[in-house]
Amino acid sequence: MIIIKILAVMFMIGGLFFFLTATIGILRFPDFFTRLHATGKGDTLAVLLFLIGFSLYEGFTLTSLKILVIAVFMFLAQPTATHALSRAGWRCGETLLLHEEEKNDSVI
Amino acid sequence: MNIFFHVVGLFLFLLVFLLLYRVVFGPGVFNRAAAISALGNKTLIILLVIGFLYHRVEMFVDISMVYALLNFIGTLAVAKYLEMEHKNL
């Protein structure tokens, strides 16, 4: 039993690490699409690790099954939401930083 | 184990507090929408941590599931609305 608890704690610490990296990415990156790249991938992985850790900690009950259902739902929903948001940003004229630099070079 | 859940909850609270910078000062509405979507994920985990702290996980897991659904639908609705609004202008 203690081995399963240690495994759950390790999963949760991994989730905390990926949440921290995603937050640093969304604060420090220079551009909308790079920010969305950091938060989309990092948060999905962190939520999955956290939910697997909670499910291992809870044991084999109906509650852990519900937590795994949330994990499957997040695995499907989070990339869809990120894709919809990035497509809306691209069509509404959010610019890439790379393109702006090229434009400035051509002007000079 | 209780101390570990306290530490996890406080760390996630700190991350939410850092993320509020992008929600308040972020340039443009899309940065704000992306930051709110990321903030909802952290809230989902904080709800489950609160459930483990109070030994009432079987109640808080339903709240967390509803929060995940609402976060997904809200982000999708904001994205579709902004895209449609830009097409009409």
N, CA and C atoms of all chains as a GROMACS GRO file, in nm:
protein
  591
    1MET      N    1   0.082  -0.122   0.000
    1MET     CA    2   0.000   0.000   0.000
    1MET      C    3   0.086   0.127   0.000
    2ILE      N    4   0.196   0.123   0.079
    2ILE     CA    5   0.278   0.244   0.089
    2ILE      C    6   0.347   0.273  -0.044
    3ILE      N    7   0.373   0.168  -0.124
    3ILE     CA    8   0.436   0.190  -0.255
    3ILE      C    9   0.340   0.264  -0.346
    4ILE      N   10   0.211   0.230  -0.341
    4ILE     CA   11   0.112   0.298  -0.427
    4ILE      C   12   0.100   0.444  -0.385
    5LYS      N   13   0.106   0.472  -0.251
    5LYS     CA   14   0.099   0.611  -0.204
    5LYS      C   15   0.221   0.690  -0.253
    6ILE      N   16   0.339   0.628  -0.247
    6ILE     CA   17   0.460   0.699  -0.293
    6ILE      C   18   0.450   0.726  -0.443
    7LEU      N   19   0.396   0.630  -0.518
    7LEU     CA   20   0.379   0.649  -0.663
    7LEU      C   21   0.281   0.764  -0.691
    8ALA      N   22   0.173   0.772  -0.611
    8ALA     CA   23   0.076   0.880  -0.629
    8ALA      C   24   0.140   1.015  -0.600
    9VAL      N   25   0.223   1.021  -0.493
    9VAL     CA   26   0.289   1.148  -0.461
    9VAL      C   27   0.386   1.188  -0.571
   10MET      N   28   0.454   1.088  -0.631
   10MET     CA   29   0.546   1.122  -0.741
   10MET      C   30   0.470   1.175  -0.862
   11PHE      N   31   0.354   1.115  -0.893
   11PHE     CA   32   0.271   1.168  -1.003
   11PHE      C   33   0.230   1.312  -0.974
   12MET      N   34   0.190   1.341  -0.848
   12MET     CA   35   0.144   1.477  -0.816
   12MET      C   36   0.259   1.577  -0.824
   13ILE      N   37   0.380   1.536  -0.784
   13ILE     CA   38   0.493   1.628  -0.794
   13ILE      C   39   0.527   1.656  -0.940
   14GLY      N   40   0.514   1.553  -1.026
   14GLY     CA   41   0.531   1.576  -1.169
   14GLY      C   42   0.428   1.673  -1.224
   15GLY      N   43   0.303   1.660  -1.178
   15GLY     CA   44   0.199   1.754  -1.220
   15GLY      C   45   0.228   1.895  -1.176
   16LEU      N   46   0.280   1.910  -1.053
   16LEU     CA   47   0.316   2.045  -1.005
   16LEU      C   48   0.426   2.105  -1.091
   17PHE      N   49   0.525   2.023  -1.130
   17PHE     CA   50   0.634   2.073  -1.214
   17PHE      C   51   0.581   2.122  -1.348
   18PHE      N   52   0.491   2.043  -1.410
   18PHE     CA   53   0.442   2.086  -1.542
   18PHE      C   54   0.348   2.205  -1.532
   19PHE      N   55   0.273   2.218  -1.420
   19PHE     CA   56   0.194   2.340  -1.400
   19PHE      C   57   0.285   2.462  -1.388
   20LEU      N   58   0.397   2.446  -1.315
   20LEU     CA   59   0.491   2.558  -1.298
   20LEU      C   60   0.550   2.599  -1.432
   21THR      N   61   0.590   2.500  -1.515
   21THR     CA   62   0.649   2.535  -1.645
   21THR      C   63   0.546   2.601  -1.736
   22ALA      N   64   0.420   2.553  -1.732
   22ALA     CA   65   0.318   2.614  -1.816
   22ALA      C   66   0.292   2.757  -1.774
   23THR      N   67   0.292   2.782  -1.642
   23THR     CA   68   0.266   2.919  -1.595
   23THR      C   69   0.382   3.012  -1.631
   24ILE      N   70   0.506   2.962  -1.618
   24ILE     CA   71   0.620   3.046  -1.658
   24ILE      C   72   0.614   3.075  -1.807
   25GLY      N   73   0.570   2.973  -1.886
   25GLY     CA   74   0.559   2.993  -2.030
   25GLY      C   75   0.456   3.098  -2.065
   26ILE      N   76   0.338   3.092  -1.999
   26ILE     CA   77   0.234   3.189  -2.035
   26ILE      C   78   0.270   3.328  -1.985
   27LEU      N   79   0.357   3.338  -1.886
   27LEU     CA   80   0.396   3.471  -1.840
   27LEU      C   81   0.511   3.529  -1.922
   28ARG      N   82   0.604   3.445  -1.970
   28ARG     CA   83   0.729   3.497  -2.024
   28ARG      C   84   0.736   3.497  -2.176
   29PHE      N   85   0.654   3.415  -2.246
   29PHE     CA   86   0.667   3.406  -2.391
   29PHE      C   87   0.616   3.534  -2.456
   30PRO      N   88   0.671   3.570  -2.575
   30PRO     CA   89   0.645   3.703  -2.628
   30PRO      C   90   0.520   3.715  -2.715
   31ASP      N   91   0.450   3.606  -2.743
   31ASP     CA   92   0.356   3.604  -2.855
   31ASP      C   93   0.234   3.523  -2.814
   32PHE      N   94   0.118   3.549  -2.877
   32PHE     CA   95  -0.003   3.476  -2.838
   32PHE      C   96   0.009   3.327  -2.867
   33PHE      N   97   0.063   3.291  -2.984
   33PHE     CA   98   0.065   3.150  -3.020
   33PHE      C   99   0.166   3.071  -2.939
   34THR      N  100   0.278   3.134  -2.905
   34THR     CA  101   0.375   3.064  -2.821
   34THR      C  102   0.321   3.047  -2.680
   35ARG      N  103   0.247   3.148  -2.631
   35ARG     CA  104   0.184   3.133  -2.499
   35ARG      C  105   0.083   3.019  -2.499
   36LEU      N  106   0.004   3.011  -2.608
   36LEU     CA  107  -0.096   2.906  -2.618
   36LEU      C  108  -0.030   2.770  -2.632
   37HIS      N  109   0.085   2.765  -2.699
   37HIS     CA  110   0.161   2.640  -2.710
   37HIS      C  111   0.204   2.592  -2.573
   38ALA      N  112   0.258   2.682  -2.492
   38ALA     CA  113   0.305   2.643  -2.359
   38ALA      C  114   0.190   2.597  -2.272
   39THR      N  115   0.082   2.676  -2.266
   39THR     CA  116  -0.026   2.642  -2.174
   39THR      C  117  -0.107   2.523  -2.222
   40GLY      N  118  -0.123   2.506  -2.353
   40GLY     CA  119  -0.202   2.394  -2.402
   40GLY      C  120  -0.138   2.261  -2.369
   41LYS      N  121  -0.011   2.245  -2.407
   41LYS     CA  122   0.055   2.116  -2.383
   41LYS      C  123   0.083   2.094  -2.235
   42GLY      N  124   0.138   2.197  -2.168
   42GLY     CA  125   0.180   2.178  -2.029
   42GLY      C  126   0.063   2.152  -1.936
   43ASP      N  127  -0.048   2.227  -1.954
   43ASP     CA  128  -0.160   2.208  -1.864
   43ASP      C  129  -0.228   2.073  -1.886
   44THR      N  130  -0.235   2.028  -2.013
   44THR     CA  131  -0.297   1.898  -2.038
   44THR      C  132  -0.220   1.787  -1.967
   45LEU      N  133  -0.088   1.789  -1.981
   45LEU     CA  134  -0.006   1.685  -1.918
   45LEU      C  135  -0.013   1.695  -1.766
   46ALA      N  136  -0.014   1.818  -1.714
   46ALA     CA  137  -0.016   1.833  -1.568
   46ALA      C  138  -0.149   1.785  -1.510
   47VAL      N  139  -0.260   1.818  -1.577
   47VAL     CA  140  -0.391   1.773  -1.527
   47VAL      C  141  -0.400   1.622  -1.531
   48LEU      N  142  -0.349   1.561  -1.640
   48LEU     CA  143  -0.354   1.415  -1.649
   48LEU      C  144  -0.272   1.351  -1.539
   49LEU      N  145  -0.150   1.404  -1.513
   49LEU     CA  146  -0.066   1.347  -1.407
   49LEU      C  147  -0.132   1.361  -1.271
   50PHE      N  148  -0.192   1.479  -1.244
   50PHE     CA  149  -0.259   1.501  -1.116
   50PHE      C  150  -0.376   1.405  -1.098
   51LEU      N  151  -0.456   1.386  -1.204
   51LEU     CA  152  -0.575   1.302  -1.188
   51LEU      C  153  -0.536   1.156  -1.172
   52ILE      N  154  -0.429   1.111  -1.241
   52ILE     CA  155  -0.382   0.974  -1.222
   52ILE      C  156  -0.330   0.956  -1.080
   53GLY      N  157  -0.260   1.059  -1.028
   53GLY     CA  158  -0.211   1.052  -0.891
   53GLY      C  159  -0.324   1.047  -0.789
   54PHE      N  160  -0.428   1.129  -0.808
   54PHE     CA  161  -0.543   1.127  -0.717
   54PHE      C  162  -0.613   0.991  -0.721
   55SER      N  163  -0.625   0.935  -0.841
   55SER     CA  164  -0.693   0.807  -0.855
   55SER      C  165  -0.615   0.695  -0.787
   56LEU      N  166  -0.481   0.699  -0.800
   56LEU     CA  167  -0.399   0.599  -0.730
   56LEU      C  168  -0.409   0.616  -0.579
   57TYR      N  169  -0.414   0.742  -0.532
   57TYR     CA  170  -0.421   0.766  -0.388
   57TYR      C  171  -0.554   0.720  -0.331
   58GLU      N  172  -0.661   0.735  -0.409
   58GLU     CA  173  -0.794   0.702  -0.359
   58GLU      C  174  -0.813   0.551  -0.348
   59GLY      N  175  -0.751   0.475  -0.438
   59GLY     CA  176  -0.774   0.331  -0.436
   59GLY      C  177  -0.879   0.292  -0.538
   60PHE      N  178  -0.927   0.168  -0.530
   60PHE     CA  179  -1.021   0.118  -0.631
   60PHE      C  180  -1.164   0.135  -0.582
   61THR      N  181  -1.219   0.257  -0.606
   61THR     CA  182  -1.358   0.284  -0.567
   61THR      C  183  -1.429   0.354  -0.683
   62LEU      N  184  -1.554   0.389  -0.659
   62LEU     CA  185  -1.631   0.460  -0.762
   62LEU      C  186  -1.575   0.601  -0.783
   63THR      N  187  -1.523   0.662  -0.674
   63THR     CA  188  -1.467   0.797  -0.684
   63THR      C  189  -1.345   0.799  -0.775
   64SER      N  190  -1.258   0.699  -0.763
   64SER     CA  191  -1.140   0.696  -0.849
   64SER      C  192  -1.181   0.672  -0.994
   65LEU      N  193  -1.289   0.596  -1.015
   65LEU     CA  194  -1.339   0.577  -1.152
   65LEU      C  195  -1.389   0.710  -1.210
   66LYS      N  196  -1.457   0.790  -1.125
   66LYS     CA  197  -1.503   0.921  -1.172
   66LYS      C  198  -1.385   1.011  -1.205
   67ILE      N  199  -1.278   1.005  -1.122
   67ILE     CA  200  -1.159   1.086  -1.150
   67ILE      C  201  -1.097   1.044  -1.282
   68LEU      N  202  -1.097   0.913  -1.311
   68LEU     CA  203  -1.042   0.869  -1.440
   68LEU      C  204  -1.131   0.913  -1.556
   69VAL      N  205  -1.263   0.921  -1.533
   69VAL     CA  206  -1.353   0.974  -1.637
   69VAL      C  207  -1.319   1.121  -1.666
   70ILE      N  208  -1.292   1.199  -1.558
   70ILE     CA  209  -1.249   1.339  -1.579
   70ILE      C  210  -1.119   1.342  -1.659
   71ALA      N  211  -1.026   1.248  -1.632
   71ALA     CA  212  -0.899   1.247  -1.703
   71ALA      C  213  -0.920   1.221  -1.852
   72VAL      N  214  -1.007   1.124  -1.886
   72VAL     CA  215  -1.035   1.096  -2.027
   72VAL      C  216  -1.100   1.218  -2.093
   73PHE      N  217  -1.192   1.282  -2.020
   73PHE     CA  218  -1.259   1.400  -2.077
   73PHE      C  219  -1.159   1.513  -2.102
   74MET      N  220  -1.068   1.536  -2.006
   74MET     CA  221  -0.969   1.644  -2.025
   74MET      C  222  -0.876   1.611  -2.140
   75PHE      N  223  -0.842   1.482  -2.155
   75PHE     CA  224  -0.754   1.442  -2.265
   75PHE      C  225  -0.818   1.470  -2.399
   76LEU      N  226  -0.952   1.462  -2.408
   76LEU     CA  227  -1.019   1.494  -2.534
   76LEU      C  228  -1.047   1.643  -2.548
   77ALA      N  229  -1.082   1.711  -2.437
   77ALA     CA  230  -1.137   1.846  -2.446
   77ALA      C  231  -1.029   1.952  -2.456
   78GLN      N  232  -0.917   1.932  -2.388
   78GLN     CA  233  -0.817   2.040  -2.380
   78GLN      C  234  -0.753   2.072  -2.516
   79PRO      N  235  -0.711   1.972  -2.597
   79PRO     CA  236  -0.661   2.007  -2.730
   79PRO      C  237  -0.766   2.071  -2.819
   80THR      N  238  -0.894   2.030  -2.802
   80THR     CA  239  -1.001   2.092  -2.882
   80THR      C  240  -1.016   2.240  -2.848
   81ALA      N  241  -1.014   2.272  -2.719
   81ALA     CA  242  -1.029   2.411  -2.678
   81ALA      C  243  -0.910   2.494  -2.725
   82THR      N  244  -0.788   2.437  -2.714
   82THR     CA  245  -0.669   2.510  -2.758
   82THR      C  246  -0.672   2.535  -2.908
   83HIS      N  247  -0.719   2.432  -2.983
   83HIS     CA  248  -0.725   2.448  -3.128
   83HIS      C  249  -0.828   2.553  -3.168
   84ALA      N  250  -0.944   2.553  -3.103
   84ALA     CA  251  -1.048   2.652  -3.136
   84ALA      C  252  -0.999   2.793  -3.105
   85LEU      N  253  -0.931   2.808  -2.990
   85LEU     CA  254  -0.883   2.941  -2.951
   85LEU      C  255  -0.774   2.990  -3.046
   86SER      N  256  -0.682   2.900  -3.087
   86SER     CA  257  -0.574   2.944  -3.176
   86SER      C  258  -0.627   2.974  -3.316
   87ARG      N  259  -0.731   2.898  -3.361
   87ARG     CA  260  -0.787   2.927  -3.492
   87ARG      C  261  -0.859   3.062  -3.491
   88ALA      N  262  -0.933   3.090  -3.384
   88ALA     CA  263  -1.000   3.219  -3.374
   88ALA      C  264  -0.898   3.332  -3.369
   89GLY      N  265  -0.788   3.312  -3.295
   89GLY     CA  266  -0.686   3.416  -3.290
   89GLY      C  267  -0.620   3.439  -3.424
   90TRP      N  268  -0.597   3.330  -3.500
   90TRP     CA  269  -0.533   3.343  -3.631
   90TRP      C  270  -0.625   3.416  -3.728
   91ARG      N  271  -0.755   3.386  -3.723
   91ARG     CA  272  -0.847   3.451  -3.817
   91ARG      C  273  -0.876   3.594  -3.778
   92CYS      N  274  -0.862   3.628  -3.650
   92CYS     CA  275  -0.888   3.766  -3.609
   92CYS      C  276  -0.762   3.852  -3.614
   93GLY      N  277  -0.653   3.798  -3.668
   93GLY     CA  278  -0.538   3.883  -3.693
   93GLY      C  279  -0.439   3.895  -3.580
   94GLU      N  280  -0.428   3.791  -3.494
   94GLU     CA  281  -0.316   3.788  -3.400
   94GLU      C  282  -0.190   3.756  -3.479
   95THR      N  283  -0.087   3.837  -3.462
   95THR     CA  284   0.031   3.820  -3.547
   95THR      C  285   0.136   3.738  -3.474
   96LEU      N  286   0.215   3.666  -3.555
   96LEU     CA  287   0.332   3.598  -3.503
   96LEU      C  288   0.446   3.697  -3.491
   97LEU      N  289   0.529   3.682  -3.390
   97LEU     CA  290   0.642   3.772  -3.371
   97LEU      C  291   0.743   3.757  -3.484
   98LEU      N  292   0.755   3.634  -3.537
   98LEU     CA  293   0.848   3.608  -3.648
   98LEU      C  294   0.809   3.689  -3.770
   99HIS      N  295   0.678   3.693  -3.800
   99HIS     CA  296   0.634   3.769  -3.917
   99HIS      C  297   0.658   3.919  -3.899
  100GLU      N  298   0.639   3.968  -3.777
  100GLU     CA  299   0.663   4.111  -3.754
  100GLU      C  300   0.810   4.145  -3.776
  101GLU      N  301   0.901   4.056  -3.733
  101GLU     CA  302   1.044   4.082  -3.754
  101GLU      C  303   1.077   4.084  -3.902
  102GLU      N  304   1.017   3.990  -3.979
  102GLU     CA  305   1.042   3.989  -4.124
  102GLU      C  306   0.992   4.116  -4.188
  103LYS      N  307   0.876   4.164  -4.142
  103LYS     CA  308   0.821   4.287  -4.198
  103LYS      C  309   0.915   4.405  -4.171
  104ASN      N  310   0.966   4.412  -4.048
  104ASN     CA  311   1.058   4.521  -4.015
  104ASN      C  312   1.186   4.512  -4.097
  105ASP      N  313   1.235   4.392  -4.123
  105ASP     CA  314   1.356   4.376  -4.203
  105ASP      C  315   1.333   4.424  -4.346
  106SER      N  316   1.215   4.391  -4.403
  106SER     CA  317   1.188   4.430  -4.541
  106SER      C  318   1.174   4.583  -4.549
  107VAL      N  319   1.122   4.645  -4.444
  107VAL     CA  320   1.111   4.792  -4.447
  107VAL      C  321   1.249   4.855  -4.445
  108ILE      N  322   1.334   4.800  -4.359
  108ILE     CA  323   1.470   4.855  -4.352
  108ILE      C  324   1.545   4.822  -4.480
  109MET      N  325   0.049   1.306   0.526
  109MET     CA  326  -0.014   1.318   0.393
  109MET      C  327  -0.098   1.445   0.384
  110ASN      N  328  -0.155   1.486   0.502
  110ASN     CA  329  -0.235   1.608   0.504
  110ASN      C  330  -0.148   1.730   0.473
  111ILE      N  331  -0.024   1.728   0.527
  111ILE     CA  332   0.068   1.840   0.503
  111ILE      C  333   0.102   1.849   0.355
  112PHE      N  334   0.117   1.734   0.290
  112PHE     CA  335   0.147   1.735   0.146
  112PHE      C  336   0.034   1.799   0.066
  113PHE      N  337  -0.092   1.768   0.103
  113PHE     CA  338  -0.203   1.829   0.029
  113PHE      C  339  -0.212   1.979   0.057
  114HIS      N  340  -0.178   2.020   0.181
  114HIS     CA  341  -0.172   2.164   0.209
  114HIS      C  342  -0.070   2.233   0.121
  115VAL      N  343   0.049   2.171   0.107
  115VAL     CA  344   0.155   2.232   0.026
  115VAL      C  345   0.114   2.240  -0.120
  116VAL      N  346   0.051   2.132  -0.170
  116VAL     CA  347   0.006   2.133  -0.310
  116VAL      C  348  -0.098   2.241  -0.334
  117GLY      N  349  -0.191   2.256  -0.240
  117GLY     CA  350  -0.294   2.358  -0.256
  117GLY      C  351  -0.237   2.498  -0.252
  118LEU      N  352  -0.142   2.522  -0.161
  118LEU     CA  353  -0.083   2.657  -0.154
  118LEU      C  354   0.000   2.688  -0.278
  119PHE      N  355   0.070   2.586  -0.332
  119PHE     CA  356   0.149   2.607  -0.454
  119PHE      C  357   0.058   2.640  -0.573
  120LEU      N  358  -0.054   2.567  -0.582
  120LEU     CA  359  -0.146   2.596  -0.692
  120LEU      C  360  -0.210   2.733  -0.677
  121PHE      N  361  -0.235   2.774  -0.551
  121PHE     CA  362  -0.289   2.909  -0.527
  121PHE      C  363  -0.189   3.015  -0.573
  122LEU      N  364  -0.060   2.991  -0.547
  122LEU     CA  365   0.044   3.084  -0.593
  122LEU      C  366   0.048   3.091  -0.745
  123LEU      N  367   0.032   2.974  -0.812
  123LEU     CA  368   0.035   2.974  -0.958
  123LEU      C  369  -0.085   3.050  -1.015
  124VAL      N  370  -0.202   3.034  -0.952
  124VAL     CA  371  -0.320   3.108  -0.997
  124VAL      C  372  -0.299   3.258  -0.979
  125PHE      N  373  -0.234   3.295  -0.869
  125PHE     CA  374  -0.208   3.436  -0.844
  125PHE      C  375  -0.112   3.494  -0.948
  126LEU      N  376  -0.010   3.414  -0.990
  126LEU     CA  377   0.079   3.460  -1.095
  126LEU      C  378   0.006   3.472  -1.228
  127LEU      N  379  -0.087   3.379  -1.252
  127LEU     CA  380  -0.157   3.376  -1.380
  127LEU      C  381  -0.254   3.493  -1.393
  128LEU      N  382  -0.296   3.550  -1.279
  128LEU     CA  383  -0.387   3.665  -1.285
  128LEU      C  384  -0.322   3.786  -1.351
  129TYR      N  385  -0.187   3.790  -1.354
  129TYR     CA  386  -0.121   3.900  -1.426
  129TYR      C  387  -0.160   3.899  -1.573
  130ARG      N  388  -0.157   3.778  -1.633
  130ARG     CA  389  -0.190   3.769  -1.776
  130ARG      C  390  -0.339   3.794  -1.798
  131VAL      N  391  -0.422   3.760  -1.700
  131VAL     CA  392  -0.566   3.784  -1.717
  131VAL      C  393  -0.595   3.933  -1.713
  132VAL      N  394  -0.528   4.007  -1.624
  132VAL     CA  395  -0.561   4.149  -1.608
  132VAL      C  396  -0.491   4.234  -1.713
  133PHE      N  397  -0.359   4.214  -1.731
  133PHE     CA  398  -0.281   4.305  -1.816
  133PHE      C  399  -0.254   4.251  -1.955
  134GLY      N  400  -0.303   4.129  -1.986
  134GLY     CA  401  -0.266   4.069  -2.113
  134GLY      C  402  -0.310   4.151  -2.233
  135PRO      N  403  -0.223   4.168  -2.333
  135PRO     CA  404  -0.263   4.250  -2.449
  135PRO      C  405  -0.363   4.175  -2.536
  136GLY      N  406  -0.482   4.229  -2.546
  136GLY     CA  407  -0.581   4.169  -2.633
  136GLY      C  408  -0.666   4.066  -2.559
  137VAL      N  409  -0.778   4.030  -2.622
  137VAL     CA  410  -0.875   3.944  -2.555
  137VAL      C  411  -0.835   3.798  -2.563
  138PHE      N  412  -0.753   3.759  -2.662
  138PHE     CA  413  -0.720   3.617  -2.678
  138PHE      C  414  -0.623   3.570  -2.571
  139ASN      N  415  -0.528   3.659  -2.534
  139ASN     CA  416  -0.439   3.623  -2.423
  139ASN      C  417  -0.518   3.603  -2.295
  140ARG      N  418  -0.617   3.688  -2.274
  140ARG     CA  419  -0.700   3.675  -2.154
  140ARG      C  420  -0.778   3.545  -2.156
  141ALA      N  421  -0.832   3.508  -2.275
  141ALA     CA  422  -0.910   3.385  -2.283
  141ALA      C  423  -0.822   3.263  -2.258
  142ALA      N  424  -0.700   3.263  -2.313
  142ALA     CA  425  -0.609   3.150  -2.291
  142ALA      C  426  -0.570   3.140  -2.144
  143ALA      N  427  -0.548   3.255  -2.080
  143ALA     CA  428  -0.509   3.254  -1.939
  143ALA      C  429  -0.624   3.206  -1.851
  144ILE      N  430  -0.748   3.243  -1.888
  144ILE     CA  431  -0.863   3.197  -1.808
  144ILE      C  432  -0.884   3.047  -1.825
  145SER      N  433  -0.857   2.996  -1.946
  145SER     CA  434  -0.867   2.851  -1.966
  145SER      C  435  -0.765   2.776  -1.880
  146ALA      N  436  -0.641   2.831  -1.874
  146ALA     CA  437  -0.539   2.768  -1.790
  146ALA      C  438  -0.572   2.780  -1.642
  147LEU      N  439  -0.637   2.891  -1.606
  147LEU     CA  440  -0.675   2.911  -1.464
  147LEU      C  441  -0.785   2.813  -1.423
  148GLY      N  442  -0.875   2.779  -1.518
  148GLY     CA  443  -0.978   2.682  -1.487
  148GLY      C  444  -0.922   2.544  -1.461
  149ASN      N  445  -0.815   2.507  -1.533
  149ASN     CA  446  -0.753   2.377  -1.507
  149ASN      C  447  -0.698   2.370  -1.365
  150LYS      N  448  -0.634   2.479  -1.322
  150LYS     CA  449  -0.577   2.479  -1.187
  150LYS      C  450  -0.687   2.478  -1.082
  151THR      N  451  -0.801   2.543  -1.112
  151THR     CA  452  -0.913   2.542  -1.018
  151THR      C  453  -0.969   2.401  -1.003
  152LEU      N  454  -0.972   2.326  -1.114
  152LEU     CA  455  -1.020   2.187  -1.110
  152LEU      C  456  -0.937   2.104  -1.012
  153ILE      N  457  -0.804   2.120  -1.021
  153ILE     CA  458  -0.716   2.043  -0.933
  153ILE      C  459  -0.730   2.093  -0.788
  154ILE      N  460  -0.746   2.225  -0.770
  154ILE     CA  461  -0.760   2.278  -0.633
  154ILE      C  462  -0.887   2.224  -0.567
  155LEU      N  463  -0.996   2.209  -0.646
  155LEU     CA  464  -1.119   2.153  -0.590
  155LEU      C  465  -1.097   2.011  -0.540
  156LEU      N  466  -1.023   1.931  -0.619
  156LEU     CA  467  -0.998   1.793  -0.574
  156LEU      C  468  -0.908   1.790  -0.452
  157VAL      N  469  -0.810   1.883  -0.444
  157VAL     CA  470  -0.723   1.889  -0.326
  157VAL      C  471  -0.803   1.926  -0.202
  158ILE      N  472  -0.899   2.019  -0.217
  158ILE     CA  473  -0.986   2.056  -0.103
  158ILE      C  474  -1.069   1.936  -0.060
  159GLY      N  475  -1.116   1.857  -0.158
  159GLY     CA  476  -1.190   1.737  -0.126
  159GLY      C  477  -1.107   1.637  -0.048
  160PHE      N  478  -0.980   1.619  -0.086
  160PHE     CA  479  -0.895   1.527  -0.010
  160PHE      C  480  -0.864   1.582   0.129
  161LEU      N  481  -0.854   1.715   0.143
  161LEU     CA  482  -0.823   1.771   0.274
  161LEU      C  483  -0.939   1.753   0.372
  162TYR      N  484  -1.063   1.768   0.322
  162TYR     CA  485  -1.178   1.756   0.411
  162TYR      C  486  -1.237   1.616   0.414
  163HIS      N  487  -1.171   1.517   0.346
  163HIS     CA  488  -1.218   1.378   0.342
  163HIS      C  489  -1.358   1.366   0.285
  164ARG      N  490  -1.389   1.452   0.187
  164ARG     CA  491  -1.519   1.447   0.121
  164ARG      C  492  -1.499   1.441  -0.030
  165VAL      N  493  -1.414   1.348  -0.077
  165VAL     CA  494  -1.382   1.347  -0.220
  165VAL      C  495  -1.504   1.309  -0.303
  166GLU      N  496  -1.588   1.221  -0.249
  166GLU     CA  497  -1.702   1.172  -0.328
  166GLU      C  498  -1.801   1.284  -0.361
  167MET      N  499  -1.796   1.395  -0.285
  167MET     CA  500  -1.879   1.510  -0.319
  167MET      C  501  -1.805   1.605  -0.413
  168PHE      N  502  -1.675   1.629  -0.383
  168PHE     CA  503  -1.602   1.729  -0.459
  168PHE      C  504  -1.566   1.682  -0.600
  169VAL      N  505  -1.566   1.550  -0.624
  169VAL     CA  506  -1.531   1.502  -0.757
  169VAL      C  507  -1.642   1.536  -0.856
  170ASP      N  508  -1.766   1.542  -0.810
  170ASP     CA  509  -1.876   1.582  -0.900
  170ASP      C  510  -1.866   1.731  -0.934
  171ILE      N  511  -1.832   1.814  -0.833
  171ILE     CA  512  -1.814   1.957  -0.859
  171ILE      C  513  -1.700   1.979  -0.958
  172SER      N  514  -1.593   1.900  -0.942
  172SER     CA  515  -1.478   1.914  -1.031
  172SER      C  516  -1.513   1.874  -1.173
  173MET      N  517  -1.596   1.769  -1.187
  173MET     CA  518  -1.637   1.726  -1.321
  173MET      C  519  -1.720   1.834  -1.390
  174VAL      N  520  -1.813   1.894  -1.314
  174VAL     CA  521  -1.896   2.001  -1.371
  174VAL      C  522  -1.809   2.121  -1.407
  175TYR      N  523  -1.706   2.148  -1.325
  175TYR     CA  524  -1.618   2.262  -1.355
  175TYR      C  525  -1.539   2.238  -1.482
  176ALA      N  526  -1.495   2.112  -1.504
  176ALA     CA  527  -1.422   2.081  -1.627
  176ALA      C  528  -1.511   2.101  -1.749
  177LEU      N  529  -1.637   2.053  -1.741
  177LEU     CA  530  -1.730   2.070  -1.852
  177LEU      C  531  -1.755   2.218  -1.880
  178LEU      N  532  -1.777   2.298  -1.774
  178LEU     CA  533  -1.809   2.439  -1.794
  178LEU      C  534  -1.690   2.516  -1.850
  179ASN      N  535  -1.569   2.479  -1.806
  179ASN     CA  536  -1.448   2.545  -1.858
  179ASN      C  537  -1.432   2.519  -2.007
  180PHE      N  538  -1.453   2.393  -2.048
  180PHE     CA  539  -1.441   2.357  -2.190
  180PHE      C  540  -1.545   2.431  -2.274
  181ILE      N  541  -1.672   2.428  -2.229
  181ILE     CA  542  -1.779   2.492  -2.306
  181ILE      C  543  -1.756   2.644  -2.311
  182GLY      N  544  -1.709   2.702  -2.200
  182GLY     CA  545  -1.687   2.846  -2.197
  182GLY      C  546  -1.577   2.890  -2.292
  183THR      N  547  -1.465   2.816  -2.292
  183THR     CA  548  -1.356   2.850  -2.384
  183THR      C  549  -1.400   2.838  -2.529
  184LEU      N  550  -1.474   2.730  -2.559
  184LEU     CA  551  -1.520   2.708  -2.697
  184LEU      C  552  -1.617   2.818  -2.739
  185ALA      N  553  -1.706   2.859  -2.647
  185ALA     CA  554  -1.804   2.963  -2.679
  185ALA      C  555  -1.735   3.097  -2.702
  186VAL      N  556  -1.634   3.130  -2.619
  186VAL     CA  557  -1.562   3.257  -2.637
  186VAL      C  558  -1.489   3.258  -2.772
  187ALA      N  559  -1.425   3.145  -2.807
  187ALA     CA  560  -1.351   3.139  -2.933
  187ALA      C  561  -1.445   3.153  -3.052
  188LYS      N  562  -1.558   3.080  -3.049
  188LYS     CA  563  -1.653   3.087  -3.161
  188LYS      C  564  -1.714   3.227  -3.172
  189TYR      N  565  -1.744   3.290  -3.057
  189TYR     CA  566  -1.807   3.422  -3.060
  189TYR      C  567  -1.712   3.525  -3.120
  190LEU      N  568  -1.584   3.519  -3.080
  190LEU     CA  569  -1.489   3.619  -3.132
  190LEU      C  570  -1.466   3.600  -3.282
  191GLU      N  571  -1.462   3.474  -3.326
  191GLU     CA  572  -1.444   3.447  -3.468
  191GLU      C  573  -1.563   3.498  -3.549
  192MET      N  574  -1.683   3.474  -3.499
  192MET     CA  575  -1.805   3.518  -3.568
  192MET      C  576  -1.814   3.671  -3.572
  193GLU      N  577  -1.776   3.734  -3.461
  193GLU     CA  578  -1.781   3.880  -3.452
  193GLU      C  579  -1.686   3.943  -3.553
  194HIS      N  580  -1.568   3.882  -3.570
  194HIS     CA  581  -1.470   3.936  -3.664
  194HIS      C  582  -1.519   3.920  -3.807
  195LYS      N  583  -1.595   3.812  -3.834
  195LYS     CA  584  -1.644   3.791  -3.969
  195LYS      C  585  -1.752   3.893  -4.004
  196ASN      N  586  -1.832   3.933  -3.904
  196ASN     CA  587  -1.940   4.027  -3.932
  196ASN      C  588  -1.889   4.169  -3.954
  197LEU      N  589  -1.779   4.204  -3.893
  197LEU     CA  590  -1.730   4.341  -3.904
  197LEU      C  591  -1.676   4.372  -4.044
   0.00000   0.00000   0.00000
